[in-house]
Amino acid sequence: MGGERALRVEKNLGQGFVRLRVAEAERRQAAHDIRCTEDIVIEMLRNARDAGAHHIFVATSREGDQRIITMLDDGSGIPPELWEQVFEARVTSKLESVHMDRWGVHGRGMALYSVRENTLESRVVESVVDGGTAIRVVSSCSKLKEISDQSTWPTVARDEDRRLVIERGPHNIIRTCCEFALEERGTCEVFVGSAADVVATIRTRIRPSVSGAEVLFLDDLSSLPVLERFRLASDAKELREVASGCGLEISERTAHRIIAGQIRPMRNVVSRLTHTASPKQKREVDLAADRRGLRVSREDADAFLRLMERDFAFLADRYYLNLSGRPRMRVSGNRLSVFFEYEGED
């Protein structure tokens, strides 16, 4: 016990006061910095922004008690020899600057250290200097709490200055991404979804900087920027390998579906927040518009759908499902139907 105390205490000052060693003080600060899963997400988003990323992709899933988050960006990247060191305390690329934003001070070299101290696994999966980064984090939901409702999207309104702000919604991972994206609007785009959603979106959204002829002379795709590899994968097997190499686990069947266009790319979170449903979608949601059957107000319909979304969590937790959008419902005659679009376990 005395040896353990010596490792933590630099000097005993008497009367119950001690001066902690630097390492112990850092460890305690790290435990304070990260209180929940959503704190991990915001720290990783801020890191990607500070690395100059224009596109940030957040793939998230839950397997039993574990939350898995893989974040990919097209920022400045990390040299291979520093992949481990970036998780050490006080290691930062921001020697000349400290970024102050709505979440506090950033640039002390404590963000990734705090993330690793509070998770089961935190590692750089892939990174290329000036070619982006993929970081994978696995946390225990019983030790690091998170909002139980991880599928509901927030709603937005305009404040007195006509700026978009979050109006309501659970403080989940999605909301964290939305708040960050609204704050950094014009600087970077943020996308959030399942691993399959992210792969499909990167493959559609990110255009390679090399020509088709140049690709023929590449030994493999690993020399290319991280996000550019997805579109250049020639078949489902190679796409699955590219995704796995970047920390995104999908099945070969899912890779086939992505290549065939059966899994649609996502909008960025700001576009999704501000998207206006098409007339067809409005008819499905607005039960009051169907005069042949049940008439329900939009407010009651929205409340009912929120209940359906909450109850869907019963199946989601047991079968590892992720809603890919809010439930929809339609009334026809004396029948009311509720539709759930989801991604299952790969």
Secondary structure by P-SEA (a helix, b strand, c coil): caaaaaacccccccccbbbbcaaaaaaaaaaaacccaaaaaaaaaaaaaaacccbbbbbbbbcccbbbbbbbbcccccccccccccccccccccccbbbbccccccccccaaaaaaacccccccccccccccbbbbbbbbcccccccccccbbbbbbbccccccccccccccaaaaaaaaaaaaccccccccccaaaaaaaaaacccccccaaaaaaccccccccccccccccccaaaaaaaaaaacccccaaaaaaaaaccbbbbccaaaaaaccccaaaaaacccccccccccccaaaaaaaaaaaaaaaaaaaaaccccccccbbbbbcccbbbbbbbbcccc
